[in-house]
Amino acid sequence: MCYDVQLLKGKLKKLEKRYGAVKPTEEVLELPLRVSGFGNTKLPAITPDEPHVVKALYWGFVPPFAKNAKDAGIWKNRSLNCRADTLRHKLAAHENSMFKQAANKPCVILVSGFFEWHTLPDGKTKVPYYIGLKDGETFPIAGLTATWHDLADPNRTYTGTTLCTTAANSLLGFIHNQPKGSEDYRMPAILLPEEIPAWLDTSLSADDRLSMISSYPKEEMLAYTVANFKKKDFRDTDSGAPLPPTDYGLPNVPTQIDGAGV
């Protein structure tokens, strides 16, 4: 699902208008422009214990039953995203889930945008899209956290976060399609700024919190095709600016998509 995000430092320095009296730490301001979940990377996040501080949390959730550092690394890459609706169903049915203990440990992740791949009819060719809000502001994504303690090393702890996902709106449904006709399209669980206090309210039950999540209004979103940000030259020459639109000249692959028209 969502494994690559964009963090514009200029936006992270100016959060007060949208989120109130919040300040990013220096570590947050040193994060790279584009962050991939597959690596020892961190994301800007707000937690209930410090709601006025944007801190950096590792991207990747480590469940408490991880036995050692090697085991933790495996679980981290499996838990970059959490299907909020599936977790809610499992909690209601008293089924096991690696996210169960994190359901009452919320956080809010702040990003400037994220990237998804659109698969062409051949099932092999993929084109990257950048997706953000029309107003260009950062936006909050619902997240869950947990701190893992390594039993083999009492001094080793790891606090990570997972991004919650939900059913895609039609904009993300077009972009984040799947080969072989799958229709299980997903998108990040984007919150409205005014929903942040409720999401971070630890007095809420996990069911009440997860029930807040819904597909974000497509009318407030836009997307455009970009160069392959996974290539080495883009990683090594990070200019600090967002990637510009790239026209691939492919039929049925629009360079820019206004969510209101999808």
Protein Blocks (a to p, Z undefined) as FASTA:
>chain_A
ZZbdcddfklmmmmmlmnopadddfklmmpcfbdcfbbcdddddddfklmmbccdddedd
ddfklmblmlmmmmmmmmmbccfklmmmmmmnopacfklmmmmmccddddfbdcdddddf
komaccddddddfklpacdddddddddddfklmkbccdddddddddddfklmmmmgcehh
iabdcddddddfklmmmmmmmkbcfklmmmmpccddfklgccdddddfkbmklmmmcghi
acddddehighiafbdcfklZZ
